[in-house]
Amino acid sequence: MVDKQEFIFQHAPCYLYEENLIKERCHALLDKIPEVEFLYSIKANPFLPVLKTVVSQGFGADAASVNEVLLARKAGVSKDRIYYSAPGKTVQDIKKVWGKCTIIADSFSELERLNRYAENQNEYINIGVRVNPNFSMNREFATSSQFGMDEEQIFETDLCFLHLKITGIHVHLRSQILDADMLGRYYHNCYRLAERMNKLSGVEIQFINFGGGIGTVYDATKETPLALEKISYALKRLRARNGCGLRAKFILETGRFVVCHAGTYYTRIVDRKISCGKTYLIVQNAMNGFLRPAIAELLKENTGTFPLKGQEPLYTSGSQCEFFILGRKGNDETVDIVGNLCTALDVIAKDLMLPRGEIGDILAVSNAGSYGCSLSPLLFSSQMRSKEFLWKEN
Ligand SMILES: *Cc1c(COP(=O)(O)O)cnc(C)c1O
């Protein structure tokens, strides 16, 4: 068996995703919240071995593009467990996914496009609609959104299409929520919305996709994990109401919760220098390997502090990642960690206390399993590309 440390030294800069940890996180959700069907939001980490690991645990797929629908099929997800929800689907997109998933319409013109396409195919299909509801995550009124159709407009529009039946709704307002009560209220509001919509002609609710929101802890010194048992309790109560009402399937989506902590980014220290008293560690593929820490530093540079409000998925909080140097302890120094690009933005940590690292050492950056590799400008400056691996412990 290959030694993990040796493997990392050989392949850095690279992402390593730990299969065991992914499975553990999947089961934390599946075991504690048995009331729903879970979809994996592929955009969090589309690396096929990672996707396969998650779906092998019993997740369906939340696909945000044609290629994610095709990836989900490739990973073995059956078509009735793939939901395709994204704004701006073209006729070409519709054609490519036809018969391969449940399509969630994102606008009124998309409903018409879908109806026309189905008519040309001489088929009758069930679809979902993404709704921008008359409530937000913690308030009781609507806010404008580039996603979905306003609830108010839905109730003013004729939804009878000859070749379409609306059988589900999809609502998604926010990511990275650690307040279970807030999520519980939100699920309740979504359920009531589904009940209202079920009364419209052209609509027969069979599934409610409550979207994402399940947060994960990035900094254990400041955050408490989401109380999954509270989420479960809220959904249990809705299940009871559903049992003698809509009898709809309940769906939750999540990306980061299952993969974020399972991934670490490893890169090599290739130089060190001191400028005007400041120590710099220069690593390979910093912002072009893992963008998120660089965005945090950029925001701080422009606002004076790390912003408290997340800008998902580019930025979560100031201490969203931890940095380590493999095999080094003690002998701390304060450093800036920068990359090998010709731009002063290529900084992933400033004034960080770290054990002294030497040229050739490996720097590890935690919480790199979601919105890591696929969100980074890998092609910038024609550097070599950071690789990705699924690490299996046997
Ligand atoms: C991105 C996304 C998710 C996943 O968000 P996470 O915070 O990674 O769990 C879920 N639903 C929708 C609609 C999304 O766009």
PDBQT file of the ligand as one rigid body, heavy atoms in Angstrom, charges set to zero:
ROOT
HETATM    1  C1  LIG A 401     -25.216  25.174  -4.825  1.00  0.00    +0.000 C 
HETATM    2  C2  LIG A 401     -26.552  24.704  -4.480  1.00  0.00    +0.000 A 
HETATM    3  C3  LIG A 401     -26.735  23.792  -3.439  1.00  0.00    +0.000 A 
HETATM    4  C4  LIG A 401     -25.615  23.273  -2.577  1.00  0.00    +0.000 C 
HETATM    5  O1  LIG A 401     -25.181  24.172  -1.645  1.00  0.00    +0.000 OA
HETATM    6  P1  LIG A 401     -24.208  23.709  -0.470  1.00  0.00    +0.000 P 
HETATM    7  O2  LIG A 401     -24.083  24.913   0.337  1.00  0.00    +0.000 OA
HETATM    8  O3  LIG A 401     -22.922  23.279  -1.101  1.00  0.00    +0.000 OA
HETATM    9  O4  LIG A 401     -24.847  22.570   0.235  1.00  0.00    +0.000 OA
HETATM   10  C5  LIG A 401     -28.013  23.333  -3.200  1.00  0.00    +0.000 A 
HETATM   11  N1  LIG A 401     -29.061  23.748  -3.949  1.00  0.00    +0.000 NA
HETATM   12  C6  LIG A 401     -28.921  24.641  -4.953  1.00  0.00    +0.000 A 
HETATM   13  C7  LIG A 401     -30.089  25.036  -5.752  1.00  0.00    +0.000 C 
HETATM   14  C8  LIG A 401     -27.665  25.147  -5.243  1.00  0.00    +0.000 A 
HETATM   15  O5  LIG A 401     -27.535  26.032  -6.228  1.00  0.00    +0.000 OA
ENDROOT
TORSDOF 0
